[in-house]
Amino acid sequence: MKRKTFLVLIGIVGFIVGSVALLAPAILLQGKGVAPEGAAMVWMRETGVLILSISVILFLLRDEADSRAMRAVLWGNALVHAGLLPIEISAWRSGVITRLDGIAPNSALHLLAAGGFIVFAIRVVPSSAREQAASGEG
């Protein structure tokens, strides 16, 4: 898969999930077995805004060439997904989240997304490094 395709797909998924989290947080909370009340509703909406923001960034960067900035965005997103993966699993194991079927799809998505972001980050060769390699200076 090309990086552009990956960024578009992750951006679309994130846009959908972020929109639901922002506009209908109870759906996501109930799907995880969490009561849709008070603080949980606020935090889910805040999370929705963050997911939407990241999705827009990824979509807008889809055509960008290799650069240190692109590598930073890819590594940052790898960290987001790798960091989120154990949190929901831990919450399920401790009983905070009560529905395994509510986190299994997220966990799979976080695992695949983290892996994809890592692969694409490793493949980035900023233009200055390409130019040095081509001229024999590196």
Secondary structure, 3 states (H helix, E strand, C coil): CCHHHHHHHHHHHHHHHHHHHHHCHHHHHHHCCCCCCHHHHHHHHHHHHHHHHHHHHHHHCCCCCCCHHHHHHHHHHHHHHHHHHHHHHHHHHCCCCCCHHHHHHHHHHHHHHHHHHHHHHHHCCCHHHHHHHHHCCC
